[in-house]
Amino acid sequence: MSEPPLPPLPHPVNLPRLLTSRYSNRVLQMIPPDITGPPSLLAKQTIIHAFSPRIAVLESSNVTDFAKAYGFDSFLSFLTYFEQALADQDFGSPAIHGSPSRILVHFVPQIDVQIASQKMDPSKTAVDLALSSTSSLTSSLHSSAYGFPELYDQSTYNLTLENHIKDVDSALEKTQFFIDAAKDGYKPSQTTQGKSDAEKLQSSIYLAMLTKALSSNTVVPFESFNHPIINLLAVTSDEDIRHVQETYFNWKKQTEALPTWVDPQSALTVFLILVNSDKPEELQKGLQMQEHLRVNLGEKGIVFPVSFKRDDEQPAVTLYSSESAFSPKTVKIPKKVFESFNIQLQDLLYKFLIPFMQRKIRVWNEQVIAPRKSITGRLLNAGKLWSGSSSRRSFFSFGGSSGNTTTNEPDELPDTAYNPSKGYYNSTAPNVIIRRLADWYFMLRDYKNAYSTYDMLKKDFMNDRAYSYLSSVQEFMIVSLLMGASGKINPLENLAVPRTNGITRKIITDVITPLLDSSFYSYLSRCNLKTYTIRLTLLVAELFFILGQSAAYCDRSDVSTYFLNPEAYFIESQKLFKKLIDSNLVDDTSCAILMERLSYIYRCYGKPAGDLSISQPRQPSYYEEDNADKLKMPPITTFGLFRSRKSILWMLMASKRLDPLVNSTQVALLVWCIDEQLHGQSEINDDSSLVWPYRDESVLHELKVALGNA
């Protein structure tokens, strides 16, 4: 008699938005989730979102009141909820002719507000101050030798990650899967109800760590990813036009007071004019305001009719505040309002943002890149080493005072030269414009042009000893190479671009490894930027894993000729994860998560080919007889494909680092996974070979004893 079905989950499982979107469902159908981590394609989506264009928002009090009527603190927070609505797509494909088919954005405060908040934050010192390398502020734990701010405060980051794990543990303990596992002493059982939810919950931990390590609004001189590309000024049609003009001119004055390494002229200004659709006469006012702004201020405007009155009886749409948060804040707004805003935002992105970026790219190519690549430009560039305009000592500057010939004083430097006392270039310097051009290529996912543009800067930054600029350029040269290669392999379509150059062993040895070592050393030792060092290592390690897993799930007939074997990419990824663990740059919790990621990479060996072989059991021969003393041979088709023992080893190390007395739920789940892997993937299915992991002095036995006492 069959057993009655198990009751449904006592509580619904609340999963992060990134694990419940349409794109994630496609990924998880092809690559099942795992206790030790998410598929690499979900991590790739997180990486693309982290380096998306920024749109700075300035709102009037009337617009703020409109947002509050729908339950938001401000219009900026209202727009941030639409980031997740845009993210429910596949953004892995590279740009075609410099134009991406889909694009993500981040809505942020105005850049002057961000810089002011960095000055107030003790963990982010002000970069526009003339800090020398001997300044007292250089001893700050969270600042570099020139006062450059870190991406985030590591103590806050660690606390946020620990809180996320606590939320996951609370949800795990309510799943039927974990309840059954606890009853069985965390031993493998036939019950799998709720296992998928448990695996997704666990996967959210690594995605949260990756998101927080990459996503930051910190504004620095040597990168322009966080510099806004569009300044969105939100007003309403019923506002006095003189008040709107006054607000505009006051904002212009504030941008003029920005540090010299910020270029406010490189951003597009767009007015968003909200029109109350409940009042038909307001539409004419909005059109008149749009025309007035165009004629008198020379700025573009978007007229947007929307209902200012909230109607809860209309069909609603749920918006999520964060794709990686375990319990994201949700707000329901009328479906009609959502669709209207979504259409207007699409117009803002594809009719304003992308065309503006493409126009600026063409202008910068004509004004900066083309002269630089010409013969005259190359001669002038080479002559910098021998002229007095360089910040380094000139070859012909002998005979004077040695103190005056080593470096020029800051007030004697031209505007385009590197200022060694402050550690940055002015925004008008050609090298800064070229760096901004490369970053814009990268955000548009034109990785080929991004790499070649980054490469143009490396020598100049090295000659000027601008090590923060040099480290960042080298980092994104690597990322551009790996992102471009991963975009040519799409496992969701089982398609690899034919006859394309992938990441070969020579590229890894001659290009990626030297750049990585140099950038790692410069970030950590020369610039004292620990969070940037973490970002570099984690980002490149994950991109290598993305390449390996994507190649493994694509048709090998197309991939094998132009790309390395997936195992080669797995090995490179493992090296970098181990390097980050050994560097002691992260705390024990983050270190344990990295160890789980290593375990997941080892679990991916032999997949999906090995899984297909296992799913087809060998038919017994007619001549075979049951004999307990007969030597059992492992399955030849899958023997040696897996790395189960190494995967188990890293799970054991992660469990030890987590401490079963502190994180008992996490350790219990890893112990269950270890038992399942020991019994389920034994190469000869012989329990006699599994005695050694369960001996009394083994780590696994100690963990089980600690869990029993927890």
Steps between C-alpha positions, in 0.01 A plus 500: 500500500642834397568763761272806510645811338683745719315815606579823318757743630387657825615842382550636149866539406596859421779495241706790360369648178810390307410135568133528402515704179427359155867503412602312815232238436651435156845468651391272786316270261824439314744514795327383820571695820734356757549523875848645451413777257308638200574441130755735352253657257314658793829644621562638151169684515611653829831613348330667204259680730783624724671687214193660343456869412397736779213748477512773765162626622413848629136541600279789601281495810188441287655191345597374846138539611391297197736216598384508862140460385597158365689395812857602412737721697604697192479495123855361492396197705195467273727472195738253667215249520481508120861381478381152592220512243764569235727222630262214418671432165808332356776761469782259426525571127761758395417817309441485125675787316543680831131490592372256765161339445419543871650717769478541875539821698544618858314801638719693744507839677672796339878471493550799731279327757702180466831681543366691800386174661847356442652797683267439794568126506807428718572189292515708179736795519462792262700450185493864388724608788868544428612205705863407484632154568611617844161634603364392833190376325701234323506295815124457476400139465259569215693749285788475256825694489327784312175489692320293237186347653440128514205345321329428831565477871606141565352485850160608367537258212573210736206588723263519202615161376457342843146638523424356158620157615280523810199570278587203282538276806158603629341409167697176469386375837138531386540291185381140501834394360696633797245366750534149355879529487509597869283201591736265316806645670599692184547176309399455136141382464253438222305812590574784260194718557610859537860424400484735203388784728784423740750505214369834376515645849862392531580638155375842606786528752776500240301729269451745787873494574588552132249783461624687806864453397443644152217751540602833646416865436843620614628772265875498432722676241654188345168340393190652342250216548334684789505838326146572373439502127156664522388765748124453531324809639146401601235774524123526464306696240323717760826645636590862429741513207709764678538267797608220265759729339628609840538137606684427177747789539565415866576143397735630230690705759539193718647304211752779437626457857577131447862376525713548191508126429123501437373605157133606524498586130527134404147428630172564321234708678139389451187645663230251596172694510228314689149593385194419707287292262195559723504864385491530119609865506834401658617333178512833318700650787746214477549549126551874550759434771679253273520760221613772741781284636614415148503861377628684808722242669591279206406187693283209393185396679264203521132559566357215704126481577429300816225485759590685820216334688557150629217256428538173693208341317689484170712193408836531673858405418755407767837675481812366674764720656804276450567195289753352743330580831353198675193683623471791255257779569198477274263775398182460297404768252218505243581301190411797280756720677765230478450448127508874433823548694655192343432635150643841588811344652551290187483821296747665737746212456469428130419849365717712729762298690638267232495756212669758725773254599555404137525867394754577773698190407522619139606849610769369735628265233533788254645752745723283719553150365556579130769767561667275754521212252639720222873517433523853640312399811729205558808720468359757740403229745848354487647847551329536836776291652759759389304822556469703814122463505515154648461459871817291502856631475605604150812342350645846429417652839850460646700787641231647724390429849422133550201587714341698216574260216352183642138616474332827415298689755123451472443862387755454218329192358283539189131422535536176306788359706482257789521668839714271717430692822124454467506173309267582211464662157268788422183411312628677185806274471496283184576190706189560711285544189640179353432317827142628497468387139618149592257482793213604276597231250496253788157611626363462146654150500731576207782308666731487199526879470507531879808277521690683224418838657611390846821370345583847362520641853717243671835639391415862585377412848813295558726788391312746724501251787126544532463164668131525588419576136736227383352235730146576391588500130676164531203357690250594233728387220469152652127533560442623143684198361307250711160668460547519125593132481211390723257698285592282203380186681131480582411172672134603523485475121765225485685727262857617459594763245676303224864561420556746779812549706456394861723527805792273418780380723736752340264789578473386861877463539620805305220751560259424784738365764756788478223760503332332795817475707593863429152631580475292818836631625424864409155501657616341822856624555525830313145633539387321817158436344394171654143489372621562144743211542211279612290615205780428253566146621138402552392643166768328292457170687126499432547593134735206448237274655233651274715415199553143619139422586367666184741301285403178680130547424547606137540277199859378515529482121501882484676582825787253515692642202507863612478475880689304762354199673264607784736344752772750402272793584392328823865473606562872440189585699608275788843665513348843547243393759781335697712814461220712644454259791874499576526880480308546829310793349159361597356385830417141598142513370602625156788256496259210566276616215802505268587147611146389417543657156817300452312187600232579243761541226641156580145361495461636146775277361361251252168679462279467306671210318554303820142554614369363171712188540379445856137541394544205262576200725701216356300193407616190693657225296338156466818335626535712813415343835465650845825440683584693814872427462517611141702814427270784403615719215411867482291620205746562220289771333513734801813384683733796556259766377399626844693668782278382786772467762633851442147636508441325834831631634404863433157445653667366813731802512204735452313327783797540732533868408128564558514334846207264575438674833441835328348403164345164581244510218760571233736233630216245529408555137862456389530181707187367330651587160827325590314184601296508182810538286685223683217250456349618174812549289717219628680375192456134595187533716670308778438625855814322621706768324322773698627403843778757514282817494297375799779398734490653848792737442371627164386858442159378385447310825604807703251715309219253564584487869502881516164515325358259752616731779392820324 
